[in-house]
Amino acid sequence: MSYIRTLANGKFRAEVSKNYTSIQSKTFAIHKQAEQWAYDVEKNIEAILDLKPKKIKKLSPDKVEKLGGIALFQKLGVEVEFVIFKTLVNQYMAQWTGKDENYIRRASFWLMEFGDKPIKSIKSSHIEKALDKYGAGKAKGYGSNKPKSNNTLLRMKAVLSSIFQYGIDKKYLDKNPAEKVRIKAEPNQIERFLSNDERVRLLEACRESSWDKMYLLILLAITTGMRKSELSNLRWTDIDFDKGLAKLADTKNGSPRVNPVPSIALDELKKHRQVGNGLIFVSPNCSDRSFDFRTQWDKAKQIAKIEGFRFHDLRHTAASYLVMAGATLHETAEILGHKSTETTKRYAHLSTGHKSALTERVMSEVFK
């Protein structure tokens, strides 16, 4: 049964129901379009309800889509033996131990794109289309409307690929459709880092923040080079105050590491020290969640008059300071948790002073 009603804005709302229960509804600008849609849905409902159990088991994902999609089958109480994308993502995220906000945000994007689709019906072409839309800044309800770089698209694709790989491990599907999607990586440009004046102004602004741990957070970020996710997940039991170390269990590259904490940051940590296993930067509303400091961060940058600077650039700042002070690329890589010094080579141009001093010392000994 279907009916169409005229809305106050002049559009037409088509609704299809079964046994007095609403099945599907949609709004159209043209009455004939509403009629045709309602007719097609009713026709699909009849076709689904006429299916025998043996035929339902043999249905392909494409056939399910042609009959109105998995959501329509579910509304009618007809079970099909497909794993839908939403189910796969929920299972994957439940077993994933990391809590990186960007990772979760990217998984949410794919949920909006493929939520109720059977995973076997998602093709490489569907992924490419979604990435093209996101890259052009046209993904409604997700992020800014600015065009995205290829490297950003690669990170978005990587999350989806991991989700599908989990599905393969669980025997839900045989192939990973994301693997066929090709995106050319862009070379890393020289990273932004704080000058001495900028650092002083930023830390001063953080001292005046409405959040009492803003100064501590930024000081730790600059002096340790920890990632935002690593800082957010840091707990009091992770800090060894005697040795000046922070134990990081969940890191971006998947390997735990021990991060040195300089005394200047350790002294500031002691001012806020608490007993127990709680998060250091805990939300006041939920003890299991870290504080969302985006507002305070933006405000501090505004007061300090620092432009074109992201939170992740604090990590670049730490690396730059280390290299400029004479640390080798290998030493810097170990502190920051880079798996390869290739990642650290972006800072090589800052170590010229160190290299000159080394060359002068060695050659002076050779030719004295």
C-alpha positions in Angstrom: 0.0 0.0 0.0 1.3 3.4 -0.9 0.1 7.0 -0.7 1.5 10.4 -1.7 0.9 13.6 0.2 1.7 17.2 -0.6 4.1 19.0 1.8 3.9 22.6 2.9 6.9 23.4 0.6 5.1 22.1 -2.4 7.1 18.8 -2.7 5.5 15.4 -2.6 6.2 12.7 0.0 5.7 9.1 -1.1 5.3 6.5 1.6 5.0 2.7 1.2 3.6 0.6 4.0 2.9 -3.1 4.7 0.5 -4.3 7.3 0.1 -0.7 8.6 3.9 -0.5 9.1 5.9 2.0 7.2 8.5 0.4 5.0 10.0 3.2 3.0 9.4 6.9 2.2 11.0 9.5 0.0 10.3 13.1 -1.0 10.2 14.3 -4.6 9.8 17.7 -6.4 7.5 16.1 -9.1 4.3 14.2 -8.4 4.9 11.7 -11.2 8.3 10.8 -9.8 6.8 10.1 -6.4 4.2 7.8 -8.1 6.8 5.9 -10.1 9.1 5.5 -7.0 6.2 4.1 -4.9 5.1 1.8 -7.7 8.7 0.4 -8.1 9.0 -0.1 -4.3 5.7 -2.0 -4.2 6.8 -4.1 -7.1 10.0 -5.0 -5.3 8.2 -5.9 -2.1 6.0 -8.3 -4.0 9.0 -9.9 -5.7 10.8 -10.3 -2.4 7.9 -11.8 -0.6 7.3 -14.2 -3.5 10.9 -15.6 -3.2 11.2 -19.1 -1.9 13.9 -19.9 0.8 16.1 -21.7 -1.7 16.2 -18.7 -4.1 16.9 -16.3 -1.2 20.0 -18.3 -0.3 21.2 -18.1 -3.9 20.7 -14.3 -4.3 23.7 -12.3 -5.4 24.4 -8.9 -3.8 23.7 -7.3 -7.2 20.3 -8.9 -7.3 19.5 -7.7 -3.8 20.4 -4.2 -4.8 18.1 -4.4 -7.8 15.3 -5.5 -5.5 15.6 -2.4 -3.4 18.7 -3.2 -1.3 19.4 -5.0 2.0 17.5 -2.4 4.0 14.2 -3.3 2.3 14.8 -7.0 2.9 15.4 -6.3 6.6 12.2 -4.2 6.8 10.2 -7.1 5.4 11.8 -9.5 7.8 13.5 -11.5 5.0 16.9 -12.7 6.0 19.7 -12.9 3.4 23.1 -14.4 4.1 25.1 -11.3 3.5 27.4 -9.3 5.7 26.6 -5.7 5.3 29.3 -3.0 5.4 27.9 -1.5 8.7 28.2 -4.8 10.4 31.8 -5.3 9.2 32.9 -1.9 10.4 31.3 -2.3 13.8 33.1 -5.7 14.2 36.4 -4.2 13.0 36.2 -1.2 15.3 35.3 -3.3 18.3 38.5 -5.3 18.1 40.7 -2.4 17.2 42.6 -1.2 20.3 43.6 2.3 19.1 41.4 5.3 19.5 42.9 7.8 17.0 40.2 10.4 16.3 41.2 10.8 12.6 41.0 7.0 12.1 37.5 6.9 13.6 36.5 9.9 11.5 37.6 8.2 8.3 35.8 5.0 9.2 32.7 7.1 9.8 33.0 8.5 6.3 32.9 5.1 4.8 30.0 4.2 7.0 28.0 7.1 5.4 29.0 5.9 2.0 28.4 2.2 2.2 26.4 1.6 5.4 23.7 -0.9 4.4 25.4 -2.2 1.3 26.5 -5.9 1.2 30.2 -5.9 1.3 30.4 -8.2 -1.7 28.5 -5.6 -3.8 31.1 -2.8 -3.2 33.4 -2.5 -6.2 36.6 -0.5 -6.9 34.6 1.9 -9.0 32.3 2.7 -6.1 35.4 3.5 -3.9 36.9 5.6 -6.6 33.7 7.6 -7.0 33.5 8.2 -3.3 37.1 9.3 -3.1 36.7 11.6 -6.1 33.7 13.2 -4.3 35.6 13.6 -1.0 38.8 14.8 -2.8 36.8 17.6 -4.5 35.3 18.7 -1.2 31.8 17.6 -2.1 31.3 14.9 0.6 28.2 16.2 2.4 28.3 16.0 6.2 32.0 15.2 6.3 34.8 17.7 6.9 35.4 20.9 5.1 34.4 21.6 1.5 38.0 22.3 0.5 39.8 20.1 -2.0 41.9 17.3 -0.5 45.4 16.3 -1.3 46.3 12.9 -2.7 48.1 12.0 0.5 44.8 12.7 2.4 43.0 10.5 0.0 45.6 7.8 0.5 45.0 7.9 4.3 41.2 7.7 3.7 41.7 4.7 1.4 44.0 3.0 3.8 41.3 2.8 6.5 38.9 1.3 4.1 41.5 -1.2 2.9 42.1 -2.3 6.5 38.4 -2.8 7.1 38.1 -5.0 4.0 41.3 -6.9 5.0 39.6 -7.7 8.3 36.6 -9.0 6.3 38.9 -11.3 4.4 40.5 -12.6 7.6 37.0 -13.4 8.9 36.2 -15.2 5.6 33.4 -12.8 4.7 34.9 -12.1 1.3 37.8 -13.2 -0.9 39.2 -10.0 -2.4 39.9 -6.5 -1.2 38.3 -4.0 -3.7 40.3 -1.1 -2.3 43.6 -2.7 -3.5 42.7 -1.9 -7.2 42.2 1.8 -6.4 45.4 3.7 -7.4 46.3 7.1 -5.9 49.6 8.7 -6.6 51.4 9.9 -3.4 52.6 13.5 -3.3 56.2 14.3 -2.1 56.3 15.7 1.4 57.1 19.3 1.6 59.3 21.0 4.2 57.3 20.7 7.4 56.2 23.7 9.5 57.7 24.2 12.9 57.6 26.9 15.6 60.3 29.6 15.7 61.6 30.5 19.1 59.4 33.6 19.2 56.3 31.6 18.1 57.0 29.0 20.8 57.2 31.5 23.5 54.0 33.3 22.4 52.1 30.0 22.1 53.1 28.6 25.5 52.3 31.9 27.1 48.8 31.8 25.5 48.4 28.3 26.7 49.1 29.3 30.3 46.1 31.7 30.1 43.8 29.0 28.6 40.4 28.2 30.1 41.6 24.6 30.3 44.1 24.1 33.1 46.1 21.4 31.2 46.5 23.2 27.9 50.0 24.4 28.8 51.0 20.8 29.9 49.6 19.3 26.7 51.5 21.6 24.4 54.7 21.5 26.4 54.6 17.7 26.2 53.9 17.8 22.5 56.9 20.0 21.8 59.4 18.3 24.2 58.5 14.7 23.4 57.2 14.7 19.8 54.3 12.5 20.8 51.4 12.3 18.3 48.0 13.8 19.3 46.5 10.3 19.7 49.4 9.2 21.9 49.0 12.2 24.2 45.2 11.7 24.3 45.5 8.1 25.3 48.3 8.7 27.9 47.5 7.5 31.4 49.1 8.3 34.7 50.4 4.7 35.1 52.2 5.2 31.7 54.5 7.7 33.3 57.7 6.6 35.1 58.5 9.7 37.1 61.7 8.3 38.4 63.2 7.6 35.0 61.5 10.3 33.1 59.8 8.0 30.6 56.4 7.5 29.0 55.3 4.0 28.0 53.2 4.2 24.8 51.3 0.9 24.1 49.1 2.1 21.1 51.1 3.9 18.5 50.4 4.7 14.8 52.9 2.2 13.5 51.5 -0.5 15.8 54.7 -1.0 17.8 54.9 0.0 21.5 57.7 2.4 22.5 59.2 4.2 25.4 59.3 8.0 25.0 61.7 10.1 27.0 60.1 13.0 28.9 62.4 15.9 29.6 62.5 17.3 33.2 60.8 20.6 32.2 57.8 18.6 31.1 58.1 16.1 33.9 58.0 18.9 36.5 54.8 20.3 34.9 53.3 16.8 35.0 54.0 16.5 38.7 51.8 19.6 39.3 48.8 17.6 38.0 49.8 14.2 39.2 47.0 11.8 40.2 46.9 8.3 41.7 45.3 5.5 39.5 45.1 4.5 35.9 43.1 7.5 34.7 43.7 9.4 31.5 46.0 12.4 32.0 44.0 14.6 29.6 40.6 13.2 30.7 37.2 14.7 29.7 35.3 16.2 32.6 32.2 14.6 31.3 33.4 11.0 30.8 36.4 9.3 32.6 36.9 7.0 29.6 37.3 9.7 27.1 40.0 12.3 26.5 39.3 16.0 26.6 38.3 17.6 23.2 40.6 20.6 23.3 40.1 21.9 19.7 38.4 25.2 20.9 41.2 25.9 23.4 43.9 25.1 20.8 42.4 27.4 18.2 42.0 30.1 20.8 45.7 29.8 21.9 46.9 30.0 18.3 44.7 33.1 17.7 46.1 34.8 20.8 49.7 33.9 19.9 49.1 35.1 16.3 50.3 31.8 14.8 48.9 31.0 11.4 49.1 28.0 9.1 49.9 25.7 12.0 48.4 22.3 12.9 48.6 20.3 16.1 50.7 17.7 14.3 53.2 20.4 13.5 54.2 20.3 17.1 55.6 16.9 16.4 57.6 18.4 13.5 58.7 21.1 15.8 60.1 18.6 18.3 61.9 16.8 15.4 63.3 20.0 14.0 64.6 21.1 17.4 66.3 17.8 18.0 68.1 17.8 14.6 69.1 21.4 14.8 70.6 20.7 18.3 72.8 18.0 16.8 70.8 14.8 17.1 71.3 12.3 14.3 68.5 11.3 12.0 68.6 7.8 13.5 68.4 9.2 17.1 65.5 11.5 16.1 63.7 8.6 14.4 64.0 6.5 17.6 62.6 9.2 19.8 59.7 10.0 17.5 58.9 6.3 16.8 59.6 6.3 13.0 60.0 2.8 11.7 62.5 4.0 9.1 64.8 7.0 8.9 63.4 7.6 5.5 60.5 9.4 7.2 63.0 11.5 9.3 65.0 12.6 6.2 62.7 15.5 5.7 64.6 17.2 8.5 68.0 16.5 7.0 68.3 20.1 5.7 68.3 21.3 9.3 71.4 19.3 10.3 73.9 21.1 8.2 75.5 22.8 11.3 75.9 19.5 13.0 77.5 18.0 9.9 79.9 20.9 9.5 81.0 20.6 13.1 81.5 16.8 12.7 83.5 17.2 9.4 85.7 20.0 11.0 86.5 17.8 14.0 87.3 14.7 12.0 89.3 16.4 9.3 91.2 18.5 11.8 92.4 15.3 13.5 93.4 13.7 10.2 95.4 16.6 8.8 96.9 18.0 12.0 
